[in-house]
Amino acid sequence: MNIGETAKASGVSAKMIRHYESIGLIGEAQRTDAGYRVYGPQDVQVLQFIHRSRELGFSLEQIKTLLALWQDKHRASKDVRAMARQHIAELDRKIGDMQAMKRTLEKLAGACHGDERPDCPILDDLSLG
């Protein structure tokens, strides 16, 4: 498959496929005599794995580790579970941070008159740095 077909089959854009190759997340693609990238079913499967991992919010470094674990048939599932639990803790922290941001913005928006007057508590708060 060419890169466009691979992108469509994997759900990963051609640009991201090239990026993943450039940072070593995936191996270098085979090339035709004309220099075009060529991919096979295994490449699509790896890209689908990466795509799903990104959907779940894993970082590229975490995905590199997950790929190594996935490809190691002698891995311990406890290692994968530990990564998942660590990621869950990170997500919980980020969710808490976002909820705090939302509460602050709700408070500021509620304090804003939203009329023709120039005074704005939202901008005042942002200017405090």
Secondary structure, DSSP 8 states (H G I E B T S, - for coil): --HHHHHHHHT--HHHHHHHHHTTSS---EE-TT--EE--HHHHHHHHHHHHHHHTT--HHHHHHHHHHHH-TT--HHHHHHHHHHHHHHHHHHHHHHHHHHHHHHHHHHH---SS-S--HHHHHHHT-
